[in-house]
Structures are given as structure tokens and as C-alpha cells.
Amino acid sequence: MKPEMGREVVPVNRVQLLLASAAILLAAILAVALAPRASIAPATAPGDLGELIPMHFGQWTFDPGIVLVTPSPEKRDGDLATPGKLFGIYSQVLGRGYRSANGDVVMLMIAYGPAQGGQLQAHRPELCYVASGFRITDKTDAAIGYRDGTSPIPITRLTAVKGARLEPVSYWMRVGDTLTHGIVDRQIVRFKFGLRGIIPDGALIRTSTVGLAPDASFRLQDRFIRDLLAAVPAADLPFFTGTG
């Protein structure tokens, strides 16, 4: 068949065609080979968060009258959200307010999901506070030491503002056995687990305060976090700190 007038005929390069076909085949093979098949959740699953987190520790006592900003609308049962109902990737969400012996208040929010794909960041505190009408200011990275001989916990700090309400927030995330710092870091950790054929679990731990300046709030939150982790049995620490 003769080529039509005015149209250029581009010869097919057999080598390029073979390379393209090989690349498509390799991508398909890798997609199957790297598909996660095993879950890491049993190693770090918390059981019942309501039982894991004590009502009283150190100088802190649970105060049921304190209201928290939560990840999404939820049906509540005491201080523990109904597992698996409205949180999608989370199987448990625990929200509690604690009051110290001298009247200081710290709010604690913990969310746990047994199988994390690429969605754990969907409930980062920045997003749930904005969804609740707050604006976010002064986001910074920090680290907090909690026990001698352990690596510091990488923490994100931010300040949420809504009208006259100023709420400084500290939080960190665990993916599998690794504490992550930022969205890119979390994606890299998930990718590394994927290369090993593992579906990691994940946890978000958040503290916040109201009525104090940010610097004073963060010092108070650091003390609360240290007191909380000091009260957690060593066997349960990997839920908060990972093992990687």
C-alpha cells in the first residue's frame, strides 16, 4: 500500500518496540512481586486502647468533661470511638482530656489503623483542625527524649487558631516499626515495607493544650508525653515508639 500524499511514514524501530514491551512486562511482574502479602500489625497492635492508656498516671487524671477536636465526626462510647465505623483506615480512636494536680490540662488523641496503604496522612492534625474551622500557624519539627538510652521521638509542632481559641499541638506518627517525620518520610517507609511484601500498621499520637502560650504549651505537652510513656509497660512501648 502506498503512503498517502502529505503524510510522513515513520519506520518502526524493532529494538525500541522490544524494549518497550520488556519494560511493560517487567512492570507487571514487579507489581505482582511487590504486592504486600503479610501484615506487621500483630507485632505492634495495641489491643484495646481504652485499656492500654491509663486513666491516671503520674500527676495526670482523666477528666471526662474536656472536649477534643477529633479526626472526623464520630459515634462515641465513653472516650473511645466505635471501632471501624466512621474512621475507615482507623480501627480505634481514643480521645481523652487529662488534668494535672495543679490544674494544667492536656488533651490526648490516639488513632490506630491495622493496615496502612497511602492514606494515613489523610487524618494528619493539620487537616482535621482545618476541617473544624481552625487555621494552622507556626508548624515546626522537634524531637523529645523520653527514656535514657532510647532515640528521641520525632515530633511535629503546630499552632491551631480559631477565633480566640489558641491550641498548640504536638504529634507524631508510627508506620509499622518506624517513627516517621513528614509526608515524604512516611511514603518512603511505606515503599520500603512494600518491597518486603509487608502491609504496615500505623498510629497517630497527638497532644494539645488550650489557654497557654505555645512555648509553655509545648513544655507542658513534653512533660505529659514523658509521664505517659513512663507509665506504659515496656512490652507496649513499640505501639508508641516503634522498634526500627
ABEGO torsion letter per residue (X at the ends): XBBBBGBBBBBBBAAAAAAAAAAAAAAAAAAAAABBABBAAAAABAEBAAAABBABBEABBBBAABBBBBABBBBBBEABBBBGAAAGABABBBBBBBBBAAGBBBBBBBBBBABBBAAAAAABAAAAAAAAGBBBBGBBBBBBBABBGBBBBBBBBBBBBBEABBBBBBBBBBBEABBBBEAAAAAAAAAAAAAAGBBBBBBBBBBBBBGBBAAAAAAAAAAAAAAAAAABBAAAAAAAAEAX
